[in-house]
Amino acid sequence: MRWLRFRRLVSHAPFPFSFKQLLGASFAGILILLGGALVRALVAVDTLSRDSRDFPAKALQRSGQVRELQETTVALERQVRQYLVLHDPSLRLDIRHSWMQSLAVLKELDHAGPADLVPLTQQWRVLADANIPPLLEEHSERMSIPTAHLDAVFHQLGQLDQQLDSVLQTRLAEQDQTLLQEFERQRQVLINMGVTASSLALVLALGLGAWLSRSFAQLDRAIRQLGRSQKVPLKPLGGPTDIRQLGERVRWVQQRLADLESDKLQFMRHISHELKTPLANLREGVALLEEQVPGPVNEAQREILVILRENSLALQHQIEGLLQYNAAASGAQYLQKRWVDVRALLDHLVTRQRLQIQAKSLQVRIEGTLARVWLDPDKWETVAGNLLINAIRFSPVSGLIRLTLSEGSEGWKMMIQDQGPGVDPQDALHIFDPFYQGKRQPAGARKGSGVGLSIVRALVQAHGGGVSLIPQDNGVGGAVFCVEMPRDTGETGGQRSKGSKDRA
């Protein structure tokens, strides 16, 4: 219940933005989400591409430095051994060059290599500093260094070179694995950002679309309700500002249509009463002339009097139809509903029209069963009576009229079918308009007022139902009118309605 109240409050709460502003903000939000994900992806790809581009060069450079140190160590060992055997002073220059070159390589490894190399380079430097510099002095020509000591020194230097190479390869492999893991992490981050941005954009789009669809559905229902009736007040619309303003325009149109309908009914009622009195005087004067009260009339005058009588009678029927239409339109606003047996009501109407039915040797068949329904019996008698009279008027001699009742899950129907000439397809759209005369009229019958079906529509719509003309393509002919009514449990709800039915 709290959620329903909150939803109802939100749906009717005033929204300060228009549809155009809301649409622009939504597109801007989607662009920001997708743009942020794109920028983040570009930055990550640029960083990874730069790291992946620099890593092979750095790895090759460090490996070359370690190999250079190994080669320098081998060259230094060979030069030292040659110097100790030959005692050639010129070899000291080669030893000094190899020594300085090895120190330069160690410095580069200390500066740019992994931190794990520093202890090994320090050991290499300390061991070399303790044994190589004495060879560079002038009295070193007379030095005699034991071969075993020399082998141990260069063996340790070789081991340090191998350890440097091993540690370096291990660190390079770890960096390579770290780079691959970073690639995978960034890929997963980009996938998550893409999914998140797309999901948020989709949720935003669906939410906006659902909200706007709901607002437009409310507007559509309001317009449909306006088309069915101008008497039921329209509810205020929710949603963006322009949608709510459009809803106010629809309510204004409803009020204007209701005012115009009221003015039309008042005008028709006034003009009908104004014409009724002089028409009655005219018919009374024609009757006096036909009875030769003022004096005898000849045959030519009698023919003129017949024309006057027929036309005044037709005019009287038109005025009576106009009064009936006004009465039905006014009475549709005031319904006195109760539980009614529609089948019994139809039987009563057929009995009332038995003289007209017998005059044309018609057969009227009532089919189907229907439980008691909640409606105004007087108004519904007018509905069924007009449809039955219309069917009798258009039916041929010895024809069949079928009245069918049926009940469904959402309401009930009443159909009436005759075997007359049917309705011309061009008249189908206007058959329920007031005073509209169709092209197919029964031979020899007096022309009707054209308000019977419009009265039917007004009273059926007042009950919340609808009436329609069903097209016939079976070649049999005739007209089929269908009245569809919603299920109504009564004004006081289900249990009270059941009690009303029992009392009825």
ABEGO torsion letter per residue (X at the ends): XAAAAAAAAAAABBBABBAAAAAAAAAAAAAAAAAAAAAAAAAAAAAAAAAAAAAAAAAAAAAAAAAAAAAAAAAAAAAAAAAAAAGBAAAAAAAAAAAAAAAAAAAAAAAABBAAAAAAAAAAAAAAAAAAAAAABAAAAABBBBAAAAAAAAAAAAAAAAAAAAAAAAAAAAAAAAAAAAAAAAAAAAAAAAAAAAAAAAAAAAAAAAAAAAAAAAAAAAAAAAAABAABBBBBBBEBAAAAAAAAAAAAAAAAAAAAAAAAAAAAAAAAAAAAAAAAAAAAAAAAAAAGAAEBBBAAAAAAAAAAAAAAAAAAAAAAAAAAAAAAAAAAABBBBBBBBAAAAAAAAAAAAAAAAAAAGBBBBBBEBBBBBBBBAAAAAAAAAAAAAAAAAABBBGBBBBBBBBBBAAEBBBBBBBABAEBBAAAAAAAABBGBBBABBBBGBBBBAGAAAAAAAAAAAAAGBBBBBBBBAAGAEEBBBBBBBBBBAEAAEAAAAAAAAAAX
